Amino acid sequence: MTTRRPPAHTTVRAGWVDGRVLRFCLISLLAAAALWVAVAHGGQLAESPTRVTVIGDSVASALSYAEASTEVLGEGVDLDLQLAPCRRLVGSSCPYGGSRPPTLVELLPTLQLGSTVVVVVGYNDYESTFDDAVETSLQALRKAGVEHVLWLTLRAERQSYLSMNDVIRAAAPRHPEMTVVDWNLYSRSHPDWFQDDGLHLNGDGALALATLVHRSLDELGLVAASRLAVATTRLPTGRARRPFAALLATAGGTPPVVWRLKAGKLPAGVRVLRDGRLRGTPTIAGRSVATMEATDAKGQSVSRRFVVVINRR
């Protein structure tokens, strides 16, 4: 955010104004200057947002095209997405589109890194060498001056990912700059967040991933304070007598954020949970209008009106 500078010096001709006006102008200038000094030396406006670089493979690629997820993840930080299919941590990435993207270690010297890096890589790495790959990556990140590394566990759709997650957790005690973000646990009961392979994200999954990472950044004190806003712009269309699921998300504010139905109504059979998940099985087709309200830990509240359409089977 741009720091406001004090007003330029103003020349006041005594012959044009009386003494009271002159005193008022001088007092106003002094007050403005004092405010600017306070902001520059400790106010929120003078703080630069934390540079957060997300290094990921194709699993995280949905973050780049799901607009709501980018808004959530980028709230209060200087976000840089570095996402490429087939990326590995070290060695040589697997081929994609006739080329091989740089590995995490190869990528680091080419970036303007800040203090924080989020790692969503590992799905293309080898289980047998993953321990060494994680250690080499963390050493490279430290050498690059990174102070905070948020490393996401792998969605354990394959047996090998379970042992690889153990490697990630075991590395944390050796590296105080490392925070393990348990994506596997967070997403375990949400197959609706994924494409058919159970790994790659759909829009809801990208939003969930962004929410988890942003929450983790905020818990580390890396997110600049900001106003609470509703990030979800619309809800999906459902079908009568078919399970309905959606996720309401916010940007900014102070977690945890609690959701409730403020006005109107949701489709019969559907309810909103406190964490913003909409769940249930609509009993009849129709159109419902509901105003949903989110309140953060500091009491900020925002609301948005949604139209939910339930079609016949």
LUMBANU-338676 format. One line per 8 residues: number of its first residue (from 1); their letters; for each residue x, y, z of C-alpha. Coordinates in Angstrom, 2 decimals. Last residue first. Layout:
N
NUM	A	X/Y/Z | ... .
//
This chain:
313
313	RRNIVVVF	-33.60/-34.86/-11.82 | -35.38/-31.54/-11.49 | -33.22/-28.48/-11.10 | -32.22/-26.71/-7.88 | -31.21/-23.09/-8.31 | -29.55/-21.19/-5.47 | -29.53/-17.41/-5.66 | -27.03/-15.80/-3.32 .
305	RRSVSQGK	-27.07/-12.51/-1.41 | -23.84/-11.53/0.29 | -22.93/-10.64/3.84 | -20.10/-9.09/5.80 | -19.36/-9.04/9.51 | -16.26/-7.88/11.39 | -16.42/-9.12/14.99 | -12.71/-9.56/15.61 .
297	ADTAEMTA	-12.81/-13.36/15.19 | -14.57/-13.07/11.83 | -18.26/-12.93/10.97 | -19.71/-14.22/7.68 | -23.34/-13.67/6.64 | -25.30/-15.50/3.95 | -28.34/-13.93/2.29 | -30.47/-16.62/0.70 .
289	VSRGAITP	-32.68/-16.71/-2.38 | -34.13/-20.06/-3.41 | -35.18/-21.32/-6.83 | -36.95/-24.62/-7.35 | -36.69/-28.39/-7.45 | -37.61/-30.40/-4.36 | -35.89/-32.40/-1.64 | -32.44/-30.89/-1.85 .
281	TGRLRGDR	-29.86/-33.25/-0.32 | -27.54/-31.64/2.19 | -24.40/-29.61/2.66 | -23.24/-26.02/2.37 | -19.80/-25.52/3.87 | -19.06/-22.12/5.36 | -17.21/-23.18/8.51 | -20.32/-22.75/10.66 .
273	LVRVGAPL	-22.27/-25.22/8.55 | -24.96/-24.12/6.10 | -28.04/-26.27/5.49 | -29.70/-27.98/2.53 | -32.82/-30.19/2.75 | -35.23/-27.52/1.51 | -33.27/-25.06/-0.61 | -31.75/-22.22/1.43 .
265	KGAKLRWV	-33.87/-19.45/2.81 | -34.09/-15.68/3.05 | -32.06/-13.82/5.62 | -28.90/-14.13/7.73 | -27.99/-17.78/7.17 | -24.81/-18.25/9.14 | -21.06/-18.37/8.63 | -18.21/-18.21/11.17 .
257	VPPTGGAT	-14.71/-17.01/10.29 | -11.81/-18.18/12.42 | -9.88/-16.27/11.39 | -9.16/-12.54/11.18 | -10.37/-10.55/8.19 | -9.17/-10.86/4.64 | -10.87/-12.94/1.98 | -13.90/-15.13/2.59 .
249	ALLAAFPR	-15.12/-18.47/1.33 | -18.43/-20.29/1.01 | -18.05/-23.91/-0.05 | -20.62/-25.96/-1.93 | -22.15/-29.41/-1.73 | -25.52/-30.84/-2.86 | -26.34/-34.54/-2.75 | -29.02/-35.50/-5.32 .
241	RARGTPLR	-32.74/-35.67/-4.52 | -33.41/-32.53/-6.56 | -30.46/-31.36/-8.58 | -28.05/-28.57/-7.80 | -26.74/-25.43/-9.48 | -23.49/-24.14/-8.04 | -23.23/-21.08/-5.79 | -22.05/-17.65/-6.86 .
233	TTAVALRS	-19.48/-14.98/-6.03 | -17.50/-16.63/-3.24 | -14.87/-14.22/-1.93 | -16.94/-12.50/0.77 | -14.90/-9.72/2.33 | -13.27/-9.04/5.71 | -11.15/-5.93/5.86 | -7.41/-6.22/6.09 .
225	AAVLGLED	-4.56/-6.84/8.49 | -1.38/-7.80/6.68 | -0.83/-11.54/6.48 | 2.44/-13.07/7.70 | 1.56/-13.45/11.38 | 2.28/-17.18/11.39 | -1.41/-17.92/11.96 | -2.18/-15.69/8.95 .
217	LSRHVLTA	0.05/-17.74/6.68 | -1.66/-20.93/7.85 | -5.10/-19.43/7.21 | -3.97/-18.37/3.75 | -2.77/-21.90/3.02 | -6.03/-23.50/4.18 | -8.23/-21.01/2.30 | -6.22/-21.37/-0.91 .
209	LALAGDGN	-6.52/-25.15/-0.75 | -10.27/-24.93/-0.15 | -10.72/-22.49/-3.05 | -8.72/-24.74/-5.35 | -10.83/-27.69/-4.25 | -14.07/-25.84/-4.91 | -12.88/-24.96/-8.43 | -11.72/-28.49/-9.25 .
201	LHLGDDQF	-8.45/-29.83/-7.97 | -6.15/-32.57/-9.19 | -5.56/-35.46/-6.80 | -8.61/-37.74/-6.63 | -8.04/-38.93/-10.20 | -11.63/-38.06/-11.14 | -11.24/-34.36/-10.32 | -11.15/-33.20/-6.75 .
193	WDPHSRSY	-12.98/-31.07/-4.21 | -16.00/-33.42/-4.11 | -13.76/-36.12/-2.62 | -13.89/-34.08/0.59 | -13.35/-36.27/3.66 | -9.54/-36.30/3.51 | -9.08/-32.71/2.34 | -7.84/-31.18/5.60 .
185	LNWDVVTM	-5.93/-34.32/6.58 | -4.05/-34.52/3.28 | -3.54/-30.75/3.16 | -1.64/-30.87/6.44 | 0.41/-27.67/6.38 | 3.86/-28.47/7.80 | 5.74/-25.34/8.89 | 9.48/-25.09/8.16 .
177	EPHRPAAA	11.78/-22.30/9.37 | 12.69/-24.39/12.43 | 14.25/-27.03/10.16 | 15.33/-30.25/11.88 | 11.98/-30.64/13.68 | 10.16/-30.08/10.33 | 11.95/-32.78/8.32 | 10.11/-35.67/9.98 .
169	RIVDNMSL	6.74/-34.26/8.90 | 7.76/-34.14/5.24 | 9.24/-37.66/5.39 | 6.05/-39.00/6.97 | 4.13/-37.39/4.09 | 6.33/-39.37/1.70 | 5.35/-42.55/3.55 | 1.66/-41.79/2.99 .
161	YSQREARL	2.26/-40.64/-0.59 | 3.58/-44.07/-1.53 | 0.21/-45.65/-0.78 | -1.49/-43.56/-3.44 | -4.49/-41.25/-3.02 | -2.66/-39.68/-0.09 | -3.18/-35.97/-0.86 | 0.37/-34.82/-0.29 .
153	TLWLVHEV	1.43/-32.75/2.72 | 1.87/-29.04/2.18 | 5.15/-27.33/3.04 | 5.07/-23.78/4.40 | 8.65/-22.48/4.36 | 9.35/-19.28/6.29 | 12.68/-17.44/6.38 | 13.76/-17.79/2.74 .
145	GAKRLAQL	17.23/-16.35/2.17 | 18.08/-18.28/-0.99 | 20.49/-20.46/1.04 | 17.56/-21.40/3.26 | 15.50/-22.42/0.24 | 18.40/-24.46/-1.17 | 18.85/-26.26/2.16 | 15.13/-26.99/2.28 .
137	STEVADDF	15.19/-28.37/-1.26 | 18.18/-30.63/-0.59 | 16.47/-32.02/2.52 | 13.21/-32.67/0.68 | 14.99/-34.36/-2.23 | 17.10/-36.51/0.10 | 13.98/-37.85/1.83 | 12.15/-38.23/-1.49 .
129	TSEYDNYG	14.74/-40.54/-3.01 | 12.90/-43.87/-2.77 | 9.44/-42.27/-3.03 | 10.25/-40.70/-6.37 | 8.91/-37.23/-7.14 | 5.93/-36.44/-9.36 | 3.44/-35.79/-6.53 | 6.08/-33.95/-4.56 .
121	VVVVVTSG	5.40/-30.24/-4.94 | 3.03/-27.82/-3.19 | 5.70/-25.74/-1.44 | 4.79/-22.31/0.00 | 7.68/-19.84/0.17 | 8.07/-16.88/2.51 | 10.71/-14.20/3.09 | 10.73/-12.72/-0.37 .
113	LQLTPLLE	11.98/-14.33/-3.53 | 12.76/-12.56/-6.77 | 12.99/-15.75/-8.79 | 15.55/-17.26/-11.18 | 17.81/-18.67/-8.45 | 14.87/-20.64/-6.96 | 13.71/-22.41/-10.13 | 16.47/-25.00/-10.36 .
105	VLTPPRSG	15.85/-26.15/-6.78 | 12.10/-26.34/-7.33 | 12.59/-28.25/-10.57 | 12.50/-26.40/-13.85 | 9.77/-27.45/-16.27 | 10.61/-30.22/-18.74 | 9.68/-29.73/-22.38 | 7.56/-31.19/-25.16 .
97	GYPCSSGV	4.21/-30.43/-23.59 | 5.17/-32.10/-20.32 | 8.30/-34.08/-19.54 | 9.06/-35.18/-15.96 | 11.21/-32.85/-13.90 | 14.95/-33.46/-13.64 | 17.00/-33.69/-10.47 | 15.32/-31.91/-7.58 .
89	LRRCPALQ	11.87/-30.99/-6.27 | 9.80/-32.18/-9.19 | 7.55/-30.27/-11.57 | 5.34/-32.35/-13.89 | 2.82/-29.53/-14.48 | 4.00/-25.99/-13.64 | 3.05/-23.45/-10.98 | 5.03/-20.41/-9.79 .
81	LDLDVGEG	2.36/-18.17/-8.25 | 3.63/-14.90/-6.71 | 1.45/-13.27/-4.05 | 2.28/-10.03/-2.22 | 0.18/-10.68/0.89 | -2.94/-9.25/2.57 | -5.42/-11.18/0.43 | -3.54/-13.16/-2.20 .
73	LVETSAEA	-4.78/-16.60/-1.18 | -8.42/-15.55/-1.07 | -8.32/-13.59/-4.33 | -6.42/-16.39/-6.07 | -9.01/-18.91/-4.89 | -11.88/-16.79/-6.20 | -10.27/-16.51/-9.62 | -9.81/-20.24/-10.22 .
65	YSLASAVS	-7.31/-20.10/-13.09 | -3.97/-19.90/-11.28 | -5.01/-21.83/-8.18 | -6.03/-24.76/-10.38 | -2.32/-25.33/-11.01 | -1.78/-26.67/-7.49 | -2.02/-30.32/-8.48 | -0.11/-29.55/-11.69 .
57	DGIVTVRT	3.07/-28.72/-9.78 | 3.69/-26.05/-7.20 | 5.88/-23.22/-5.96 | 3.83/-20.57/-4.15 | 5.87/-17.41/-3.52 | 4.69/-15.15/-0.70 | 6.14/-11.63/-0.47 | 4.83/-10.20/2.79 .
49	PSEALQGG	2.84/-7.01/2.41 | 4.72/-3.75/2.95 | 3.80/-1.92/6.12 | 3.43/1.86/5.96 | -0.36/1.82/5.95 | -0.53/-0.25/9.12 | 1.11/2.42/11.25 | 4.48/2.12/12.88 .
41	HAVAVWLA	7.03/4.65/11.76 | 5.52/5.90/8.49 | 2.01/5.98/9.88 | 2.98/7.98/12.92 | 5.05/10.38/10.82 | 2.14/10.90/8.40 | -0.24/11.64/11.24 | 2.16/14.19/12.71 .
33	AAALLSIL	2.49/15.90/9.34 | -1.29/16.09/8.95 | -1.65/17.54/12.44 | 1.06/20.12/11.78 | -0.56/21.17/8.50 | -3.98/21.47/10.13 | -2.56/23.55/12.98 | -0.89/25.89/10.48 .
25	CFRLVRGD	-4.05/26.30/8.45 | -6.16/26.99/11.53 | -3.65/29.55/12.82 | -3.72/31.38/9.49 | -7.52/31.36/9.41 | -7.63/32.82/12.90 | -5.03/35.47/12.09 | -6.90/36.96/9.15 .
17	VWGARVTT	-6.29/35.98/5.57 | -5.08/37.77/2.44 | -2.59/40.15/3.99 | -0.99/37.34/5.92 | 0.00/35.57/2.72 | 0.01/31.80/3.28 | 2.70/29.70/1.63 | 1.90/25.99/1.62 .
9	HAPPRRTT	4.50/23.30/2.13 | 3.49/20.08/0.42 | 0.98/17.91/2.27 | 2.41/15.02/4.28 | 3.12/11.80/2.38 | 0.68/8.89/2.23 | 2.39/5.55/2.11 | 1.37/3.43/-0.87 .
1	M	0.00/0.00/0.00 .
//
